[in-house]
Amino acid sequence: MMRVLMEMDDGGRRAEVIGLEQTVESPAKRLDDLGSKSFIEPLPRHAAERALNPEESREERSHSGLVKFKKEHHVPDVGGLGWRTKTGHLLKNQSYYTQKSKENLWDNPTHAGINTWKDWHGPKIRTDADMMERLDRFDEDEAIWEAKKTFVNTTRVQTLDRFANRKIHRQMQETQPSWAPHLRARREVNSAFETFDSCMGEKPEKELKKVYTDSVLQRDRDAIRRIAKRMQNEETWKMVFKQMEQERRQDIRADFQMRQAHTDRLMAMSGQPILQDRSHPALPNNCSTRSEELSQPRQVQLPKDVTKLTDFRGLIHADNEHALEALFPGFGHELSVGFREGATKSIEPGFPPPPEAETPRRPHQQKSREAEIKRGAVVMKGSIPVSSQRLEKIATRRNEDLLVKHSKAQFLQTRAPPPPSQRKSLLHEDFSPNTTLQDPLRVTGDFSRTEQSLHPASPSRKAQESLPPPLRSMVYPVVVASHPPSPKARSSQAGSPMAMRQVDGSWRLSSGSPNATSMKRYASEPSLSVTSMSSTGRPRRGAGRNAAAVAEVCNEMDNFEAKISTVPRISNFFATPRSAGQGPSCSQPINYPAGAAP
C-alpha cells in the first residue's frame, strides 16, 4: 500500500497517509520507547566452540570434491556478529576496528548482517576455511619444492650415469682391436649416391615395407639367379676350352712321337745307327721354393662372393644388406648372406650345372638374435657418487640396466646394427617442475615408456593431454661384446696397488709388501694378479683357487720363454748415403769390428 501511495504522489504525503490510516507503525514513534526495553539478539549466541578439524574437511573435499554447505543458525560469542548495546547500536570494540588492510566490511563478520552470517561467515568459520587455505598453500609450496628437488636430482644422476658410461666406453676402445664406426650415409662419401636406391639403408622398417614388397624381392632374387646362370655358362665354356687345349697338346705330342717312330724306321731300313736310349736326364734345379711357386701357372679362382662383381650392382640382395636387416630384424642379414653364398656356389663350372640359389627360410621356432647374444651376458657399468637415499627420490634413471632392454645387439665385428623401429625406441621424458606437479605419478625411480599414448604409472594407463609430449632420441644404444676382458674386470681381480722396485734386471715388490712375488719382464699378464687381501692384511681364504689353472699355464709359458735360446737378429738395413771417402756407401752393409756393438 505504501508503494502505491508513493507512486501516486512520489512519497510527498507518505508520513501523513501512514499516520491517518494507521496501517504501519511510524518510525517517529520509536523514539518514544527509547530506553524502555532492551535489544534482543536475532540469533542465539553460544560459547565459542572448536571448529571442525581442517584435515577432516580436506578429506571430505578430496573424496567427494566439495564440502557440503549448511546454513549456520547460531553465533559464537567470539568471532561472530558484533555485539550491540541495549538500544541495538553496534558496539565499537577491538573487533569493530579491523586490523587487516584492504578488507571489505562485508567480509568482516562483525559488520555483517544476519543473512550474510547464515550463508557465508557461519559456514566458513564452522569448516575453518582459512586454515584449509593455509594448509593448501603449504602443501602447494611443498609440492613445488619437491618437484624442483626431483628435477635437480634426476638431471644430476642422469648426467653422472652418462659420464660414467662414456668413461667405460673410452676404456673399452683402448683395449679393443676394432670397433664398429657410426653408420654414415653414402651420399656423404660421393654425390653419385644421391639417388633413391642408394639411401635405402637409412629408411625405417615402416617405409621399407612400402618399397621392398614380396614381389620386388622375388624378382630381385630371380635377376641374381639369371646373372649367375649366365656366368656359370661362361665358366663352363672356359673349362671346356682349357680341356680342349690339353687334349690338343696331347695330340701334338702323340703326333711328334709318331713322326719320330717313322723316322727311326727309315733310318733302320737305310742302315743308319739308331739311338736306343732317348731318355734325357733332368736338368739340375737351383730355383728356390718361392721361384718354383712363381713359375707355376696361375690358377683362376672363382670369387668368394660373386655379387661383388659389377654385374650385380643395383640389386637389393647384393647392395642393400643393411636395409634387409632393418626390414627383417634378426633375419635380414642371414637372408642376404645365405642367398649370396648360394649364388656363388651356383656359378661353379660343370655339366650338368649346379642347382640355383635357394631362398633361405626363417625357422619358425628359432629365437631372435638379440636374445641369443644377450643371453648370459653381463653389462659393464660404472658407479656414481650418489647415496641410496637420493636415488630413491629420482623420477627415472637412464643407466645401462635400462638401456640394455631397448638396445640393439651388434652381430658384425666392424659394422653397427641397423636402428630399431621408432615406436620401440626409448622416449625422453620432461621432468621439469611444472610437468611433475601436473603428473606426480611419474616419479617412480624407474619410469620409462616407448609409446606416447600410454602411461604405465597412471591408473587408466592413458597419457594426460596437459603434459608435454616426450621426445624420440636421435641415437640408439648398441650392446657390443668385449674381447678381451675390459680393464675394469681385470682391476677388480688385481687388488690394491703395490710399490715396485728394480732388482737384478727384474721388478720385485718392496720388502714391506705382504706379497713376495716377482714380476719379470717376460712374465705373462695373468701371473701379475695379486691375492686379494682382507682388512687385517691377511690373504682371504680361497682367493687363489679360481686362478690356479690359469697361473699354471702361464708359469709354463714363462719358463719356456725364459729358457729358449736367442736367435741373432736378421737385418736388411744398410748405412745411410754418404759422399765418396766419408764411409761405406748405402749399397754396402756396415761391418763392425769384433766385440763392437752396432
C-alpha positions, 0 to 999 in steps of 0.5 A, a space after each residue: 500500500 505504501 508503494 502505491 501511495 508513493 507512486 501516486 504522489 512520489 512519497 510527498 504525503 507518505 508520513 501523513 497517509 501512514 499516520 491517518 490510516 494507521 496501517 504501519 507503525 511510524 518510525 517517529 514513534 520509536 523514539 518514544 520507547 527509547 530506553 524502555 526495553 532492551 535489544 534482543 539478539 536475532 540469533 542465539 549466541 553460544 560459547 565459542 566452540 572448536 571448529 571442525 578439524 581442517 584435515 577432516 574437511 580436506 578429506 571430505 573435499 578430496 573424496 567427494 570434491 566439495 564440502 557440503 554447505 549448511 546454513 549456520 543458525 547460531 553465533 559464537 560469542 567470539 568471532 561472530 556478529 558484533 555485539 550491540 548495546 541495549 538500544 541495538 547500536 553496534 558496539 565499537 570494540 577491538 573487533 569493530 576496528 579491523 586490523 587487516 588492510 584492504 578488507 571489505 566490511 562485508 567480509 568482516 563478520 562483525 559488520 555483517 548482517 544476519 543473512 550474510 552470517 547464515 550463508 557465508 561467515 557461519 559456514 566458513 568459520 564452522 569448516 575453518 576455511 582459512 586454515 584449509 587455505 593455509 594448509 593448501 598453500 603449504 602443501 602447494 609450496 611443498 609440492 613445488 619444492 619437491 618437484 624442483 628437488 626431483 628435477 635437480 636430482 634426476 638431471 644430476 644422476 642422469 648426467 653422472 650415469 652418462 659420464 660414467 658410461 662414456 668413461 667405460 666406453 673410452 676404456 673399452 676402445 683402448 683395449 679393443 682391436 676394432 670397433 664398429 664406426 657410426 653408420 654414415 650415409 653414402 651420399 656423404 662419401 660421393 654425390 653419385 649416391 644421391 639417388 633413391 636406391 642408394 639411401 635405402 639403408 637409412 629408411 625405417 622398417 615402416 617405409 621399407 615395407 612400402 618399397 621392398 614388397 614380396 614381389 620386388 624381392 622375388 624378382 630381385 632374387 630371380 635377376 641374381 639367379 639369371 646373372 649367375 646362370 649366365 656366368 656359370 655358362 661362361 665358366 663352363 665354356 672356359 673349362 671346356 676350352 682349357 680341356 680342349 687345349 690339353 687334349 690338343 697338346 696331347 695330340 701334338 705330342 702323340 703326333 711328334 712321337 709318331 713322326 719320330 717312330 717313322 723316322 727311326 724306321 727309315 733310318 733302320 731300313 737305310 742302315 743308319 745307327 739308331 739311338 736306343 736310349 732317348 731318355 734325357 736326364 733332368 736338368 739340375 734345379 737351383 730355383 728356390 721354393 718361392 721361384 718354383 711357386 712363381 713359375 707355376 701357372 696361375 690358377 683362376 679362382 672363382 670369387 668368394 662372393 660373386 655379387 661383388 662383381 659389377 654385374 650385380 650392382 643395383 640389386 637389393 640382395 647384393 647392395 642393400 644388406 643393411 636395409 634387409 636387416 632393418 626390414 627383417 630384424 634378426 633375419 635380414 642379414 642371414 637372408 642376404 648372406 645365405 642367398 649370396 653364398 648360394 649364388 656363388 656356389 651356383 656359378 661353379 663350372 660343370 655339366 650338368 650345372 649346379 642347382 640355383 640359389 635357394 631362398 633361405 627360410 626363417 625357422 619358425 621356432 628359432 629365437 631372435 638374435 638379440 636374445 641369443 647374444 644377450 643371453 648370459 651376458 653381463 653389462 659393464 657399468 660404472 658407479 656414481 657418487 650418489 647415496 641410496 637415499 637420493 636415488 630413491 627420490 629420482 623420477 627415472 634413471 637412464 643407466 645401462 640396466 635400462 638401456 640394455 632392454 631397448 638396445 640393439 645387439 651388434 652381430 658384425 665385428 666392424 659394422 653397427 646394427 641397423 636402428 630399431 623401429 621408432 615406436 620401440 625406441 626409448 622416449 625422453 621424458 620432461 621432468 621439469 617442475 611444472 610437468 611433475 606437479 601436473 603428473 606426480 605419478 611419474 616419479 617412480 625411480 624407474 619410469 620409462 615408456 616407448 609409446 606416447 599414448 600410454 602411461 604405465 604409472 597412471 591408473 587408466 594407463 592413458 597419457 594426460 593431454 596437459 603434459 608435454 609430449 616426450 621426445 624420440 632420441 636421435 641415437 640408439 644404444 648398441 650392446 657390443 661384446 668385449 674381447 678381451 676382458 675390459 680393464 675394469 674386470 681385470 682391476 677388480 681381480 688385481 687388488 690394491 696397488 703395490 710399490 715396485 722396485 728394480 732388482 737384478 734386471 727384474 721388478 720385485 715388490 718392496 720388502 714391506 709388501 705382504 706379497 713376495 712375488 716377482 714380476 719379470 719382464 717376460 712374465 705373462 699378464 695373468 701371473 701379475 694378479 695379486 691375492 686379494 687381501 682382507 682388512 687385517 692384511 691377511 690373504 682371504 681364504 680361497 682367493 687363489 683357487 679360481 686362478 690356479 689353472 690359469 697361473 699354471 699355464 702361464 708359469 709354463 709359458 714363462 719358463 719356456 720363454 725364459 729358457 729358449 735360446 736367442 736367435 741373432 737378429 736378421 737385418 736388411 738395413 744398410 748405412 745411410 748415403 754418404 759422399 765418396 771417402 766419408 764411409 761405406 756407401 748405402 749399397 754396402 752393409 756396415 761391418 763392425 769390428 769384433 766385440 763392437 756393438 752396432 
